[in-house]
C-alpha cells in the first residue's frame, strides 16, 4: 500500500506534464504557417528547438543534480508554460524564444522527473529496485493513451474554441500549472552527485569510445531520431493540402507507435522469444 501511494503521487505529478507535452505537437506547424511565415522560416524555428534540445541535453543531468530534482520539475512546467504563452505572438523572435524554452522544458521533463522518482524509490522509501519497472510500465501505458488523446483533443479545441491552432497550447497550460503545483507542494527535494560539467561529458564520451556496442547503438539511435525529426517537420505540409484533420492524423501516428511497442514486447517475451541484436 505504501508503494502504491507513492507511485500514485508520482503519476499525479508526471502525467499532466506529459499530456501538456503531447498537446503541443499536432498543430505546431499549422500554427506557425497561420502566422504568415515561409516554410524556410518555420524550418528555422524548428531548428532553434532541436539545437537547444541537443545543447542543453549535454548538461541537463548535471544541472538537475545541482539545482535539485523537484525544483527542476517545477522549472520544466514554468518554462513550457511561458513557451505556450509566447505562441500567441506573431513576432518571429518571440516564437524563436518559445521554441528554445520549450526545448529546455522538455529536456528537463524527460530527465528530472524520472531521476526524482528513482532516488525517492530507492533512497528515501527503500523500496525494492525490482518494483521500478512496474511504475515505468504504467507511465508508458498512460503516455501512449495520452498521446492518442492529445491529437483528438487538439483537433476538437482548435475547431470548437474558434481560436485555431493556438488553442491546444492554451489548453496545455493548465496541465503544466497543475503538474508544477502538485510537485512543488507534495514532493520532497533530492539532489544528485555534484560533478563538473566537463568531467561528466568526458566520462560519457569515454564510455562510448570504450565500448563499440554502445557507440554503434548511439549512432543507430541518432539516425532513427534524425528520421523522426525530419518526419515531424514534413508530415503537416504533406497531409494538410489533402484536407486530412491533422489532430486525427497525429492520433493515428501515436496509436501505430504504441501498437508497434506492444508487438515488440510480445515478440520478445511471448512465444516467439525474439531477442534484440
Secondary structure by P-SEA (a helix, b strand, c coil): caaaaaaaaaaaacaaaaaaaaaacccaaaaaaaacccaaaaaaaaaaaaaaaaaaaacaaaaaaaacaaaaaaaaaaaaaaaaaacccccaaaaaaaaaaaaaaaaaaacaaaaaaaaaacccccccccaaaaaaaaaaaaaaaaaaaaaaaaaaaaaacccccaaaaaaaaaaaaaaaaaaaccbbbbbcccccaaaaaaaaaaaaaacaaaaaaaaaaaaaaaaaaaaaaccccccccccccaaaaaaaaaaaaaaaaaaaaaaaccccccccc
